[in-house]
Amino acid sequence: MTPIILAFSGTIGSGKSTLSEAIAQELGWNRVSFGDYVRQVAKERNLPLERNVLQELGSELISEGVEDFCKHVLAFGNWQPGQPLILDGIRHTEIIPVLKRLVYPLKLYLIYIDTDKKTRLNRVKSRDSVSYAQITKMNQ
């Protein structure tokens, strides 16, 4: 099989992490998550691991330079040029062309996970122990 990059995107609670983990395990490929990288940076900066803090930090890292952000995420996942990879948690469209350039000549396929709102809200509520009001606010 020719190595490729599979990148997963979707709203909070859509199932992208669960699906990307299962595919990576089944294929025996490395997997890296943008969210895991942002959480690691937050820990290094002694920031609370709250969703709003992590979202702000992710936006800050992108504003500091999309290419550097992507390179750091790829390095965090121990990716080497020519290796297949599962990427989880793409939340910003400006990342796509940069990733395509960084992983070239491998092809990057973006997979958007679309899950109904009720399912997403229930997943986030049970996973993060937050109220429906907080979840609804996060998804706006």
Secondary structure as GFF3:
##gff-version 3
##sequence-region A 1 140
A	DSSP	beta_strand	5	10	.	.	.	ID=ss1
A	DSSP	alpha_helix	16	27	.	.	.	ID=ss2
A	DSSP	beta_strand	30	33	.	.	.	ID=ss3
A	DSSP	alpha_helix	34	44	.	.	.	ID=ss4
A	DSSP	alpha_helix	51	63	.	.	.	ID=ss5
A	DSSP	alpha_helix	66	76	.	.	.	ID=ss6
A	DSSP	beta_strand	85	90	.	.	.	ID=ss7
A	DSSP	alpha_helix	95	103	.	.	.	ID=ss8
A	DSSP	beta_strand	108	113	.	.	.	ID=ss9
A	DSSP	alpha_helix	117	128	.	.	.	ID=ss10
A	DSSP	alpha_helix	132	138	.	.	.	ID=ss11
###
